[in-house]
């Protein structure tokens, strides 16, 4: 898994490339925790290059979504492939965070609020 980060004034963006599984979810979750603790911004996960998400990756997203809500921020995911979106829905996580088709759409929505 490779993480690439960008930031705007309102949104911290983390692009995930590769697999989000047991071997990588701890590092992913720790980085999201750091961003939510240190930045005063909403969090956008760009999943357009995410190849696989397992239960440990889903758990990391769940923890981050709850933390974002607790801190008065929003967590959104953009660019999910059909396979990743299907996995998220099957796990019952479809309503836990905002989802957008593209990064541009997500940034427009997150920056507007």
C-alpha positions, -999 to +999 in steps of 0.1 A: +000+000+000+012+035-009-003+067+006-001+100-012-012+131+006-024+166-004-042+193+014-064+223+008-075+248+035-106+227+042-097+191+032-068+167+039-067+142+010-052+107+013-049+087-019-046+050-013-028+028-039-027-010-036-043-032-009-058-022+024-057-054+044-044-068+077-008-060+067-014-024+058-045-013+078-026-004+110-003+021+092-033+035+073-054+039+105-025+055+123-020+081+096-057+089+095-057+093+132-027+117+130-044+138+103-076+141+123-057+150+154-034+175+139-052+191+110-083+212+113-098+199+081-122+173+067-107+141+055-111+127+020-099+092+011-093+089-027-099+052-034-095+053-072-063+032-070-074+010-042-072-026-054-086-045-024-101-037+010-105-063+037-121-063+071-091-047+087-092-019+062-129-014+067-124-012+104-097+015+099-123+035+079-149+029+106-127+042+134-116+072+113-152+080+105-163+079+141-132+100+151-140+126+124-176+129+136-164+132+172-141+161+162-169+178+142-154+170+109-164+149+079-148+118+063-156+111+027-144+085+002-142+091-035-134+071-067-143+037-054-143+010-080-174-012-084-157-040-065-146-018-036-180-001-034-197-036-034-174-047-005-182-015+015-220-021+009-218-058+018-201-049+051-230-024+059-206+006+058-224+024+030-239+050+053-210+055+076-192+081+054-200+102+024-191+088-010-184+106-042-177+094-077-148+118-082-122+138-062-135+171-078-171+164-067-160+155-032-138+185-028-166+208-040-190+193-014-166+192+015-153+227+008-188+242+005-197+233+041 
